[in-house]
Amino acid sequence: IRTFFEPDSETGDFLIGLDETESNHLLKVLRLNKGDLVEALDGQGGIYFTEIYNLDRKKTQLKILDQKFVPRE
């Protein structure tokens, strides 16, 4: 499962914050739970392998487990 986030929305050393639209999609549409794995893309070549740390329909936090960068052409 993939989600997208703004690159400046990292909320801590190992956390990414998702906006209300993405948070609601994970919770209500995909019906994910705390601890589920999500691949988060920042639109700048960053791919973050994450785990749902805090799930809320207005603000979800993803814990970064690993990351890689794929250069854009």
PQR file with spaces between the fields and no chain letter, atoms N, CA, C, O and H, PARSE charges and radii, in Angstrom:
ATOM       1  N    ILE     1       0.854   -1.168    0.000 -0.4000 1.5000
ATOM       2  CA   ILE     1       0.000    0.000    0.000 -0.0000 2.0000
ATOM       3  C    ILE     1       0.898    1.228    0.000  0.5500 1.7000
ATOM       4  O    ILE     1       1.880    1.292    0.739 -0.5500 1.4000
ATOM       5  N    ARG     2       0.553    2.197   -0.834 -0.4000 1.5000
ATOM       6  CA   ARG     2       1.340    3.419   -0.952 -0.0000 2.0000
ATOM       7  C    ARG     2       0.514    4.634   -0.572  0.5500 1.7000
ATOM       8  O    ARG     2      -0.704    4.665   -0.748 -0.5500 1.4000
ATOM       9  H    ARG     2      -0.245    2.145   -1.434  0.4000 1.0000
ATOM      10  N    THR     3       1.209    5.633   -0.048 -0.4000 1.5000
ATOM      11  CA   THR     3       0.595    6.918    0.241 -0.0000 2.0000
ATOM      12  C    THR     3       1.596    8.000   -0.127  0.5500 1.7000
ATOM      13  O    THR     3       2.782    7.723   -0.311 -0.5500 1.4000
ATOM      14  H    THR     3       2.199    5.608    0.095  0.4000 1.0000
ATOM      15  N    PHE     4       1.127    9.210   -0.232 -0.4000 1.5000
ATOM      16  CA   PHE     4       1.974   10.331   -0.594 -0.0000 2.0000
ATOM      17  C    PHE     4       1.941   11.371    0.512  0.5500 1.7000
ATOM      18  O    PHE     4       0.934   11.524    1.203 -0.5500 1.4000
ATOM      19  H    PHE     4       0.164    9.436   -0.082  0.4000 1.0000
ATOM      20  N    PHE     5       3.056   12.089    0.678 -0.4000 1.5000
ATOM      21  CA   PHE     5       3.126   13.131    1.697 -0.0000 2.0000
ATOM      22  C    PHE     5       4.016   14.261    1.207  0.5500 1.7000
ATOM      23  O    PHE     5       4.843   14.082    0.313 -0.5500 1.4000
ATOM      24  H    PHE     5       3.875   11.965    0.116  0.4000 1.0000
ATOM      25  N    GLU     6       3.832   15.423    1.808 -0.4000 1.5000
ATOM      26  CA   GLU     6       4.672   16.580    1.517 -0.0000 2.0000
ATOM      27  C    GLU     6       6.020   16.378    2.199  0.5500 1.7000
ATOM      28  O    GLU     6       6.059   16.003    3.371 -0.5500 1.4000
ATOM      29  H    GLU     6       3.160   15.569    2.535  0.4000 1.0000
ATOM      30  N    PRO     7       7.130   16.616    1.494 -0.5600 1.5000
ATOM      31  CA   PRO     7       8.459   16.377    2.070  0.2800 2.0000
ATOM      32  C    PRO     7       8.718   17.122    3.376  0.5500 1.7000
ATOM      33  O    PRO     7       9.519   16.663    4.190 -0.5500 1.4000
ATOM      34  N    ASP     8       8.067   18.246    3.594 -0.4000 1.5000
ATOM      35  CA   ASP     8       8.298   19.008    4.825 -0.0000 2.0000
ATOM      36  C    ASP     8       7.376   18.591    5.970  0.5500 1.7000
ATOM      37  O    ASP     8       7.290   19.295    6.977 -0.5500 1.4000
ATOM      38  H    ASP     8       7.416   18.619    2.933  0.4000 1.0000
ATOM      39  N    SER     9       6.687   17.459    5.831 -0.4000 1.5000
ATOM      40  CA   SER     9       5.739   17.036    6.864 -0.0000 2.0000
ATOM      41  C    SER     9       6.320   16.010    7.835  0.5500 1.7000
ATOM      42  O    SER     9       5.578   15.363    8.574 -0.5500 1.4000
ATOM      43  H    SER     9       6.756   16.887    5.013  0.4000 1.0000
ATOM      44  N    GLU    10       7.640   15.861    7.833 -0.4000 1.5000
ATOM      45  CA   GLU    10       8.260   14.978    8.819 -0.0000 2.0000
ATOM      46  C    GLU    10       8.106   15.639   10.184  0.5500 1.7000
ATOM      47  O    GLU    10       8.470   16.801   10.359 -0.5500 1.4000
ATOM      48  H    GLU    10       8.242   16.387    7.232  0.4000 1.0000
ATOM      49  N    THR    11       7.564   14.896   11.152 -0.4000 1.5000
ATOM      50  CA   THR    11       7.251   15.486   12.454 -0.0000 2.0000
ATOM      51  C    THR    11       8.257   15.122   13.538  0.5500 1.7000
ATOM      52  O    THR    11       8.077   15.495   14.697 -0.5500 1.4000
ATOM      53  H    THR    11       7.268   13.951   11.009  0.4000 1.0000
ATOM      54  N    GLY    12       9.279   14.423   13.187 -0.4000 1.5000
ATOM      55  CA   GLY    12      10.285   14.024   14.161 -0.0000 2.0000
ATOM      56  C    GLY    12      11.396   13.305   13.440  0.5500 1.7000
ATOM      57  O    GLY    12      11.402   13.232   12.211 -0.5500 1.4000
ATOM      58  H    GLY    12       9.425   14.120   12.245  0.4000 1.0000
ATOM      59  N    ASP    13      12.332   12.776   14.192 -0.4000 1.5000
ATOM      60  CA   ASP    13      13.451   12.093   13.573 -0.0000 2.0000
ATOM      61  C    ASP    13      13.017   10.897   12.735  0.5500 1.7000
ATOM      62  O    ASP    13      13.611   10.613   11.694 -0.5500 1.4000
ATOM      63  H    ASP    13      12.327   12.835   15.191  0.4000 1.0000
ATOM      64  N    PHE    14      11.994   10.206   13.185 -0.4000 1.5000
ATOM      65  CA   PHE    14      11.591    8.990   12.488 -0.0000 2.0000
ATOM      66  C    PHE    14      10.093    8.954   12.201  0.5500 1.7000
ATOM      67  O    PHE    14       9.532    7.876   12.006 -0.5500 1.4000
ATOM      68  H    PHE    14      11.512   10.437   14.030  0.4000 1.0000
ATOM      69  N    LEU    15       9.435   10.119   12.172 -0.4000 1.5000
ATOM      70  CA   LEU    15       7.995   10.158   11.951 -0.0000 2.0000
ATOM      71  C    LEU    15       7.635   11.052   10.771  0.5500 1.7000
ATOM      72  O    LEU    15       8.256   12.091   10.546 -0.5500 1.4000
ATOM      73  H    LEU    15       9.891   10.995   12.331  0.4000 1.0000
ATOM      74  N    ILE    16       6.630   10.633   10.028 -0.4000 1.5000
ATOM      75  CA   ILE    16       6.066   11.415    8.931 -0.0000 2.0000
ATOM      76  C    ILE    16       4.616   11.682    9.283  0.5500 1.7000
ATOM      77  O    ILE    16       3.899   10.772    9.698 -0.5500 1.4000
ATOM      78  H    ILE    16       6.126    9.789   10.210  0.4000 1.0000
ATOM      79  N    GLY    17       4.179   12.917    9.122 -0.4000 1.5000
ATOM      80  CA   GLY    17       2.785   13.272    9.357 -0.0000 2.0000
ATOM      81  C    GLY    17       2.019   13.329    8.051  0.5500 1.7000
ATOM      82  O    GLY    17       2.495   13.919    7.081 -0.5500 1.4000
ATOM      83  H    GLY    17       4.762   13.656    8.784  0.4000 1.0000
ATOM      84  N    LEU    18       0.847   12.730    8.009 -0.4000 1.5000
ATOM      85  CA   LEU    18      -0.003   12.767    6.825 -0.0000 2.0000
ATOM      86  C    LEU    18      -1.128   13.759    7.024  0.5500 1.7000
ATOM      87  O    LEU    18      -1.602   13.951    8.144 -0.5500 1.4000
ATOM      88  H    LEU    18       0.460   12.251    8.797  0.4000 1.0000
ATOM      89  N    ASP    19      -1.559   14.390    5.943 -0.4000 1.5000
ATOM      90  CA   ASP    19      -2.656   15.350    6.038 -0.0000 2.0000
ATOM      91  C    ASP    19      -3.989   14.620    6.214  0.5500 1.7000
ATOM      92  O    ASP    19      -4.046   13.390    6.206 -0.5500 1.4000
ATOM      93  H    ASP    19      -1.174   14.234    5.033  0.4000 1.0000
ATOM      94  N    GLU    20      -5.045   15.394    6.370 -0.4000 1.5000
ATOM      95  CA   GLU    20      -6.358   14.821    6.653 -0.0000 2.0000
ATOM      96  C    GLU    20      -6.862   13.930    5.521  0.5500 1.7000
ATOM      97  O    GLU    20      -7.468   12.890    5.780 -0.5500 1.4000
ATOM      98  H    GLU    20      -4.999   16.393    6.377  0.4000 1.0000
ATOM      99  N    THR    21      -6.619   14.322    4.269 -0.4000 1.5000
ATOM     100  CA   THR    21      -7.085   13.535    3.127 -0.0000 2.0000
ATOM     101  C    THR    21      -6.431   12.157    3.105  0.5500 1.7000
ATOM     102  O    THR    21      -7.121   11.144    2.988 -0.5500 1.4000
ATOM     103  H    THR    21      -6.126   15.166    4.059  0.4000 1.0000
ATOM     104  N    GLU    22      -5.106   12.114    3.216 -0.4000 1.5000
ATOM     105  CA   GLU    22      -4.394   10.829    3.211 -0.0000 2.0000
ATOM     106  C    GLU    22      -4.729   10.004    4.449  0.5500 1.7000
ATOM     107  O    GLU    22      -4.885    8.786    4.362 -0.5500 1.4000
ATOM     108  H    GLU    22      -4.545   12.937    3.310  0.4000 1.0000
ATOM     109  N    SER    23      -4.839   10.661    5.597 -0.4000 1.5000
ATOM     110  CA   SER    23      -5.175    9.964    6.846 -0.0000 2.0000
ATOM     111  C    SER    23      -6.535    9.295    6.742  0.5500 1.7000
ATOM     112  O    SER    23      -6.694    8.126    7.093 -0.5500 1.4000
ATOM     113  H    SER    23      -4.713   11.651    5.668  0.4000 1.0000
ATOM     114  N    ASN    24      -7.511   10.046    6.257 -0.4000 1.5000
ATOM     115  CA   ASN    24      -8.862    9.510    6.115 -0.0000 2.0000
ATOM     116  C    ASN    24      -8.889    8.349    5.119  0.5500 1.7000
ATOM     117  O    ASN    24      -9.616    7.376    5.319 -0.5500 1.4000
ATOM     118  H    ASN    24      -7.382   10.996    5.972  0.4000 1.0000
ATOM     119  N    HIS    25      -8.107    8.449    4.057 -0.4000 1.5000
ATOM     120  CA   HIS    25      -8.047    7.373    3.059 -0.0000 2.0000
ATOM     121  C    HIS    25      -7.511    6.074    3.678  0.5500 1.7000
ATOM     122  O    HIS    25      -8.058    4.996    3.443 -0.5500 1.4000
ATOM     123  H    HIS    25      -7.517    9.240    3.893  0.4000 1.0000
ATOM     124  N    LEU    26      -6.446    6.187    4.466 -0.4000 1.5000
ATOM     125  CA   LEU    26      -5.885    4.988    5.107 -0.0000 2.0000
ATOM     126  C    LEU    26      -6.869    4.361    6.092  0.5500 1.7000
ATOM     127  O    LEU    26      -7.005    3.139    6.161 -0.5500 1.4000
ATOM     128  H    LEU    26      -6.001    7.062    4.657  0.4000 1.0000
ATOM     129  N    LEU    27      -7.550    5.213    6.849 -0.4000 1.5000
ATOM     130  CA   LEU    27      -8.445    4.733    7.911 -0.0000 2.0000
ATOM     131  C    LEU    27      -9.787    4.241    7.370  0.5500 1.7000
ATOM     132  O    LEU    27     -10.200    3.119    7.666 -0.5500 1.4000
ATOM     133  H    LEU    27      -7.440    6.206    6.793  0.4000 1.0000
ATOM     134  N    LYS    28     -10.461    5.061    6.589 -0.4000 1.5000
ATOM     135  CA   LYS    28     -11.835    4.756    6.184 -0.0000 2.0000
ATOM     136  C    LYS    28     -11.946    3.950    4.890  0.5500 1.7000
ATOM     137  O    LYS    28     -12.824    3.096    4.767 -0.5500 1.4000
ATOM     138  H    LYS    28     -10.126    5.972    6.349  0.4000 1.0000
ATOM     139  N    VAL    29     -11.064    4.213    3.928 -0.4000 1.5000
ATOM     140  CA   VAL    29     -11.156    3.525    2.636 -0.0000 2.0000
ATOM     141  C    VAL    29     -10.387    2.210    2.660  0.5500 1.7000
ATOM     142  O    VAL    29     -10.929    1.157    2.323 -0.5500 1.4000
ATOM     143  H    VAL    29     -10.351    4.906    4.028  0.4000 1.0000
ATOM     144  N    LEU    30      -9.118    2.279    3.062 -0.4000 1.5000
ATOM     145  CA   LEU    30      -8.291    1.071    3.069 -0.0000 2.0000
ATOM     146  C    LEU    30      -8.440    0.259    4.349  0.5500 1.7000
ATOM     147  O    LEU    30      -8.034   -0.902    4.399 -0.5500 1.4000
ATOM     148  H    LEU    30      -8.678    3.134    3.335  0.4000 1.0000
ATOM     149  N    ARG    31      -9.018    0.862    5.382 -0.4000 1.5000
ATOM     150  CA   ARG    31      -9.278    0.209    6.669 -0.0000 2.0000
ATOM     151  C    ARG    31      -8.018   -0.383    7.303  0.5500 1.7000
ATOM     152  O    ARG    31      -8.011   -1.518    7.782 -0.5500 1.4000
ATOM     153  H    ARG    31      -9.347    1.805    5.342  0.4000 1.0000
ATOM     154  N    LEU    32      -6.958    0.421    7.290 -0.4000 1.5000
ATOM     155  CA   LEU    32      -5.707   -0.006    7.903 -0.0000 2.0000
ATOM     156  C    LEU    32      -5.743    0.239    9.402  0.5500 1.7000
ATOM     157  O    LEU    32      -6.600    0.967    9.904 -0.5500 1.4000
ATOM     158  H    LEU    32      -6.964    1.342    6.902  0.4000 1.0000
ATOM     159  N    ASN    33      -4.812   -0.369   10.105 -0.4000 1.5000
ATOM     160  CA   ASN    33      -4.733   -0.264   11.554 -0.0000 2.0000
ATOM     161  C    ASN    33      -3.323    0.100   11.984  0.5500 1.7000
ATOM     162  O    ASN    33      -2.378    0.013   11.200 -0.5500 1.4000
ATOM     163  H    ASN    33      -4.116   -0.960    9.697  0.4000 1.0000
ATOM     164  N    LYS    34      -3.197    0.502   13.223 -0.4000 1.5000
ATOM     165  CA   LYS    34      -1.886    0.780   13.797 -0.0000 2.0000
ATOM     166  C    LYS    34      -1.012   -0.467   13.631  0.5500 1.7000
ATOM     167  O    LYS    34      -1.448   -1.584   13.908 -0.5500 1.4000
ATOM     168  H    LYS    34      -3.965    0.573   13.859  0.4000 1.0000
ATOM     169  N    GLY    35       0.233   -0.258   13.173 -0.4000 1.5000
ATOM     170  CA   GLY    35       1.147   -1.368   12.974 -0.0000 2.0000
ATOM     171  C    GLY    35       1.206   -1.877   11.545  0.5500 1.7000
ATOM     172  O    GLY    35       2.131   -2.607   11.189 -0.5500 1.4000
ATOM     173  H    GLY    35       0.587    0.650   12.947  0.4000 1.0000
ATOM     174  N    ASP    36       0.225   -1.503   10.710 -0.4000 1.5000
ATOM     175  CA   ASP    36       0.249   -1.925    9.308 -0.0000 2.0000
ATOM     176  C    ASP    36       1.388   -1.216    8.579  0.5500 1.7000
ATOM     177  O    ASP    36       1.770   -0.103    8.940 -0.5500 1.4000
ATOM     178  H    ASP    36      -0.526   -0.910   10.999  0.4000 1.0000
ATOM     179  N    LEU    37       1.923   -1.869    7.554 -0.4000 1.5000
ATOM     180  CA   LEU    37       3.042   -1.323    6.790 -0.0000 2.0000
ATOM     181  C    LEU    37       2.537   -0.530    5.594  0.5500 1.7000
ATOM     182  O    LEU    37       1.596   -0.932    4.910 -0.5500 1.4000
ATOM     183  H    LEU    37       1.612   -2.773    7.260  0.4000 1.0000
ATOM     184  N    VAL    38       3.190    0.616    5.358 -0.4000 1.5000
ATOM     185  CA   VAL    38       2.809    1.510    4.274 -0.0000 2.0000
ATOM     186  C    VAL    38       4.078    2.044    3.620  0.5500 1.7000
ATOM     187  O    VAL    38       5.041    2.385    4.307 -0.5500 1.4000
ATOM     188  H    VAL    38       3.954    0.943    5.914  0.4000 1.0000
ATOM     189  N    GLU    39       4.075    2.115    2.302 -0.4000 1.5000
ATOM     190  CA   GLU    39       5.174    2.729    1.567 -0.0000 2.0000
ATOM     191  C    GLU    39       4.767    4.180    1.296  0.5500 1.7000
ATOM     192  O    GLU    39       3.735    4.429    0.672 -0.5500 1.4000
ATOM     193  H    GLU    39       3.293    1.838    1.744  0.4000 1.0000
ATOM     194  N    ALA    40       5.571    5.129    1.760 -0.4000 1.5000
ATOM     195  CA   ALA    40       5.253    6.549    1.621 -0.0000 2.0000
ATOM     196  C    ALA    40       6.218    7.203    0.634  0.5500 1.7000
ATOM     197  O    ALA    40       7.433    7.032    0.734 -0.5500 1.4000
ATOM     198  H    ALA    40       6.409    4.927    2.266  0.4000 1.0000
ATOM     199  N    LEU    41       5.668    7.949   -0.313 -0.4000 1.5000
ATOM     200  CA   LEU    41       6.455    8.612   -1.347 -0.0000 2.0000
ATOM     201  C    LEU    41       6.377   10.121   -1.143  0.5500 1.7000
ATOM     202  O    LEU    41       5.311   10.662   -0.847 -0.5500 1.4000
ATOM     203  H    LEU    41       4.681    8.088   -0.394  0.4000 1.0000
ATOM     204  N    ASP    42       7.523   10.802   -1.304 -0.4000 1.5000
ATOM     205  CA   ASP    42       7.535   12.249   -1.091 -0.0000 2.0000
ATOM     206  C    ASP    42       7.488   13.068   -2.382  0.5500 1.7000
ATOM     207  O    ASP    42       7.515   14.298   -2.329 -0.5500 1.4000
ATOM     208  H    ASP    42       8.389   10.363   -1.544  0.4000 1.0000
ATOM     209  N    GLY    43       7.417   12.404   -3.539 -0.4000 1.5000
ATOM     210  CA   GLY    43       7.334   13.108   -4.800 -0.0000 2.0000
ATOM     211  C    GLY    43       8.661   13.675   -5.281  0.5500 1.7000
ATOM     212  O    GLY    43       8.714   14.323   -6.326 -0.5500 1.4000
ATOM     213  H    GLY    43       7.395   11.405   -3.581  0.4000 1.0000
ATOM     214  N    GLN    44       9.731   13.440   -4.532 -0.4000 1.5000
ATOM     215  CA   GLN    44      11.050   13.937   -4.901 -0.0000 2.0000
ATOM     216  C    GLN    44      12.067   12.802   -5.001  0.5500 1.7000
ATOM     217  O    GLN    44      13.275   13.037   -4.976 -0.5500 1.4000
ATOM     218  H    GLN    44       9.688   12.914   -3.683  0.4000 1.0000
ATOM     219  N    GLY    45      11.580   11.598   -5.113 -0.4000 1.5000
ATOM     220  CA   GLY    45      12.459   10.435   -5.235 -0.0000 2.0000
ATOM     221  C    GLY    45      12.673    9.678   -3.941  0.5500 1.7000
ATOM     222  O    GLY    45      13.323    8.633   -3.938 -0.5500 1.4000
ATOM     223  H    GLY    45      10.599   11.407   -5.133  0.4000 1.0000
ATOM     224  N    GLY    46      12.140   10.184   -2.845 -0.4000 1.5000
ATOM     225  CA   GLY    46      12.266    9.495   -1.562 -0.0000 2.0000
ATOM     226  C    GLY    46      11.180    8.448   -1.395  0.5500 1.7000
ATOM     227  O    GLY    46       9.994    8.731   -1.566 -0.5500 1.4000
ATOM     228  H    GLY    46      11.613   11.033   -2.848  0.4000 1.0000
ATOM     229  N    ILE    47      11.595    7.245   -1.063 -0.4000 1.5000
ATOM     230  CA   ILE    47      10.661    6.161   -0.783 -0.0000 2.0000
ATOM     231  C    ILE    47      10.909    5.734    0.661  0.5500 1.7000
ATOM     232  O    ILE    47      12.022    5.351    1.020 -0.5500 1.4000
ATOM     233  H    ILE    47      12.558    7.015   -0.924  0.4000 1.0000
ATOM     234  N    TYR    48       9.875    5.801    1.476 -0.4000 1.5000
ATOM     235  CA   TYR    48       9.988    5.497    2.894 -0.0000 2.0000
ATOM     236  C    TYR    48       9.151    4.262    3.206  0.5500 1.7000
ATOM     237  O    TYR    48       7.962    4.203    2.892 -0.5500 1.4000
ATOM     238  H    TYR    48       8.971    6.112    1.184  0.4000 1.0000
ATOM     239  N    PHE    49       9.784    3.294    3.820 -0.4000 1.5000
ATOM     240  CA   PHE    49       9.084    2.089    4.256 -0.0000 2.0000
ATOM     241  C    PHE    49       8.692    2.336    5.705  0.5500 1.7000
ATOM     242  O    PHE    49       9.551    2.476    6.575 -0.5500 1.4000
ATOM     243  H    PHE    49      10.749    3.342    4.076  0.4000 1.0000
ATOM     244  N    THR    50       7.393    2.388    5.954 -0.4000 1.5000
ATOM     245  CA   THR    50       6.900    2.847    7.249 -0.0000 2.0000
ATOM     246  C    THR    50       5.896    1.889    7.872  0.5500 1.7000
ATOM     247  O    THR    50       5.392    0.961    7.238 -0.5500 1.4000
ATOM     248  H    THR    50       6.696    2.274    5.246  0.4000 1.0000
ATOM     249  N    GLU    51       5.636    2.157    9.131 -0.4000 1.5000
ATOM     250  CA   GLU    51       4.625    1.444    9.902 -0.0000 2.0000
ATOM     251  C    GLU    51       3.701    2.507   10.492  0.5500 1.7000
ATOM     252  O    GLU    51       4.167    3.550   10.951 -0.5500 1.4000
ATOM     253  H    GLU    51       6.046    2.911    9.645  0.4000 1.0000
ATOM     254  N    ILE    52       2.401    2.247   10.483 -0.4000 1.5000
ATOM     255  CA   ILE    52       1.468    3.206   11.060 -0.0000 2.0000
ATOM     256  C    ILE    52       1.712    3.269   12.561  0.5500 1.7000
ATOM     257  O    ILE    52       1.569    2.273   13.270 -0.5500 1.4000
ATOM     258  H    ILE    52       2.022    1.399   10.110  0.4000 1.0000
ATOM     259  N    TYR    53       2.084    4.457   13.032 -0.4000 1.5000
ATOM     260  CA   TYR    53       2.436    4.692   14.425 -0.0000 2.0000
ATOM     261  C    TYR    53       1.237    5.227   15.210  0.5500 1.7000
ATOM     262  O    TYR    53       0.979    4.809   16.339 -0.5500 1.4000
ATOM     263  H    TYR    53       2.200    5.266   12.456  0.4000 1.0000
ATOM     264  N    ASN    54       0.514    6.156   14.592 -0.4000 1.5000
ATOM     265  CA   ASN    54      -0.665    6.752   15.204 -0.0000 2.0000
ATOM     266  C    ASN    54      -1.665    7.001   14.083  0.5500 1.7000
ATOM     267  O    ASN    54      -1.361    7.721   13.132 -0.5500 1.4000
ATOM     268  H    ASN    54       0.723    6.496   13.675  0.4000 1.0000
ATOM     269  N    LEU    55      -2.848    6.416   14.181 -0.4000 1.5000
ATOM     270  CA   LEU    55      -3.842    6.511   13.116 -0.0000 2.0000
ATOM     271  C    LEU    55      -5.040    7.311   13.587  0.5500 1.7000
ATOM     272  O    LEU    55      -5.730    6.930   14.532 -0.5500 1.4000
ATOM     273  H    LEU    55      -3.095    5.831   14.953  0.4000 1.0000
ATOM     274  N    ASP    56      -5.275    8.425   12.914 -0.4000 1.5000
ATOM     275  CA   ASP    56      -6.384    9.309   13.232 -0.0000 2.0000
ATOM     276  C    ASP    56      -6.893    9.881   11.918  0.5500 1.7000
ATOM     277  O    ASP    56      -6.091   10.119   11.014 -0.5500 1.4000
ATOM     278  H    ASP    56      -4.714    8.735   12.146  0.4000 1.0000
ATOM     279  N    ARG    57      -8.174   10.107   11.780 -0.4000 1.5000
ATOM     280  CA   ARG    57      -8.709   10.559   10.499 -0.0000 2.0000
ATOM     281  C    ARG    57      -8.243   11.959   10.114  0.5500 1.7000
ATOM     282  O    ARG    57      -8.311   12.325    8.941 -0.5500 1.4000
ATOM     283  H    ARG    57      -8.825    9.913   12.514  0.4000 1.0000
ATOM     284  N    LYS    58      -7.772   12.747   11.077 -0.4000 1.5000
ATOM     285  CA   LYS    58      -7.297   14.098   10.775 -0.0000 2.0000
ATOM     286  C    LYS    58      -5.781   14.181   10.658  0.5500 1.7000
ATOM     287  O    LYS    58      -5.267   14.996    9.892 -0.5500 1.4000
ATOM     288  H    LYS    58      -7.717   12.450   12.030  0.4000 1.0000
ATOM     289  N    LYS    59      -5.067   13.359   11.396 -0.4000 1.5000
ATOM     290  CA   LYS    59      -3.603   13.423   11.388 -0.0000 2.0000
ATOM     291  C    LYS    59      -3.045   12.053   11.735  0.5500 1.7000
ATOM     292  O    LYS    59      -3.205   11.573   12.857 -0.5500 1.4000
ATOM     293  H    LYS    59      -5.485   12.697   12.018  0.4000 1.0000
ATOM     294  N    THR    60      -2.397   11.435   10.777 -0.4000 1.5000
ATOM     295  CA   THR    60      -1.788   10.119   10.973 -0.0000 2.0000
ATOM     296  C    THR    60      -0.278   10.279   10.968  0.5500 1.7000
ATOM     297  O    THR    60       0.264   11.090   10.217 -0.5500 1.4000
ATOM     298  H    THR    60      -2.267   11.825    9.865  0.4000 1.0000
ATOM     299  N    GLN    61       0.400    9.506   11.805 -0.4000 1.5000
ATOM     300  CA   GLN    61       1.854    9.516   11.830 -0.0000 2.0000
ATOM     301  C    GLN    61       2.367    8.149   11.419  0.5500 1.7000
ATOM     302  O    GLN    61       1.866    7.117   11.865 -0.5500 1.4000
ATOM     303  H    GLN    61      -0.040    8.847   12.416  0.4000 1.0000
ATOM     304  N    LEU    62       3.373    8.163   10.560 -0.4000 1.5000
ATOM     305  CA   LEU    62       4.018    6.945   10.096 -0.0000 2.0000
ATOM     306  C    LEU    62       5.433    6.902   10.652  0.5500 1.7000
ATOM     307  O    LEU    62       6.162    7.892   10.584 -0.5500 1.4000
ATOM     308  H    LEU    62       3.780    9.001   10.197  0.4000 1.0000
ATOM     309  N    LYS    63       5.816    5.766   11.198 -0.4000 1.5000
ATOM     310  CA   LYS    63       7.170    5.575   11.730 -0.0000 2.0000
ATOM     311  C    LYS    63       8.050    5.032   10.613  0.5500 1.7000
ATOM     312  O    LYS    63       7.743    3.999   10.020 -0.5500 1.4000
ATOM     313  H    LYS    63       5.224    4.962   11.253  0.4000 1.0000
ATOM     314  N    ILE    64       9.152    5.736   10.327 -0.4000 1.5000
ATOM     315  CA   ILE    64      10.060    5.335    9.256 -0.0000 2.0000
ATOM     316  C    ILE    64      10.897    4.141    9.717  0.5500 1.7000
ATOM     317  O    ILE    64      11.598    4.216   10.726 -0.5500 1.4000
ATOM     318  H    ILE    64       9.401    6.576   10.810  0.4000 1.0000
ATOM     319  N    LEU    65      10.815    3.041    8.966 -0.4000 1.5000
ATOM     320  CA   LEU    65      11.598    1.853    9.247 -0.0000 2.0000
ATOM     321  C    LEU    65      12.849    1.795    8.377  0.5500 1.7000
ATOM     322  O    LEU    65      13.907    1.345    8.817 -0.5500 1.4000
ATOM     323  H    LEU    65      10.246    2.980    8.147  0.4000 1.0000
ATOM     324  N    ASP    66      12.711    2.259    7.133 -0.4000 1.5000
ATOM     325  CA   ASP    66      13.823    2.261    6.187 -0.0000 2.0000
ATOM     326  C    ASP    66      13.472    3.255    5.090  0.5500 1.7000
ATOM     327  O    ASP    66      12.310    3.625    4.923 -0.5500 1.4000
ATOM     328  H    ASP    66      11.851    2.625    6.776  0.4000 1.0000
ATOM     329  N    GLN    67      14.478    3.681    4.349 -0.4000 1.5000
ATOM     330  CA   GLN    67      14.219    4.606    3.259 -0.0000 2.0000
ATOM     331  C    GLN    67      15.263    4.438    2.173  0.5500 1.7000
ATOM     332  O    GLN    67      16.361    3.934    2.408 -0.5500 1.4000
ATOM     333  H    GLN    67      15.422    3.380    4.484  0.4000 1.0000
ATOM     334  N    LYS    68      14.888    4.875    0.970 -0.4000 1.5000
ATOM     335  CA   LYS    68      15.847    4.884   -0.134 -0.0000 2.0000
ATOM     336  C    LYS    68      15.481    6.045   -1.037  0.5500 1.7000
ATOM     337  O    LYS    68      14.370    6.572   -0.981 -0.5500 1.4000
ATOM     338  H    LYS    68      13.995    5.284    0.779  0.4000 1.0000
ATOM     339  N    PHE    69      16.429    6.431   -1.864 -0.4000 1.5000
ATOM     340  CA   PHE    69      16.222    7.533   -2.772 -0.0000 2.0000
ATOM     341  C    PHE    69      16.430    7.035   -4.197  0.5500 1.7000
ATOM     342  O    PHE    69      17.444    6.409   -4.507 -0.5500 1.4000
ATOM     343  H    PHE    69      17.332    6.003   -1.909  0.4000 1.0000
ATOM     344  N    VAL    70      15.462    7.318   -5.056 -0.4000 1.5000
ATOM     345  CA   VAL    70      15.546    6.952   -6.464 -0.0000 2.0000
ATOM     346  C    VAL    70      15.650    8.259   -7.245  0.5500 1.7000
ATOM     347  O    VAL    70      14.685    9.022   -7.293 -0.5500 1.4000
ATOM     348  H    VAL    70      14.639    7.827   -4.805  0.4000 1.0000
ATOM     349  N    PRO    71      16.803    8.531   -7.859 -0.5600 1.5000
ATOM     350  CA   PRO    71      16.958    9.785   -8.594  0.2800 2.0000
ATOM     351  C    PRO    71      15.925    9.940   -9.690  0.5500 1.7000
ATOM     352  O    PRO    71      15.605    8.987  -10.402 -0.5500 1.4000
ATOM     353  N    ARG    72      15.410   11.144   -9.817 -0.4000 1.5000
ATOM     354  CA   ARG    72      14.439   11.436  -10.870 -0.0000 2.0000
ATOM     355  C    ARG    72      15.175   11.820  -12.134  0.5500 1.7000
ATOM     356  O    ARG    72      16.268   12.384  -12.086 -0.5500 1.4000
ATOM     357  H    ARG    72      15.670   11.918   -9.239  0.4000 1.0000
ATOM     358  N    GLU    73      14.569   11.510  -13.258 -0.4000 1.5000
ATOM     359  CA   GLU    73      15.205   11.848  -14.549 -0.0000 2.0000
ATOM     360  C    GLU    73      14.883   13.266  -14.945  0.5500 1.7000
ATOM     361  O    GLU    73      15.326   13.729  -15.996 -0.5500 1.4000
ATOM     362  H    GLU    73      13.681   11.052  -13.296  0.4000 1.0000
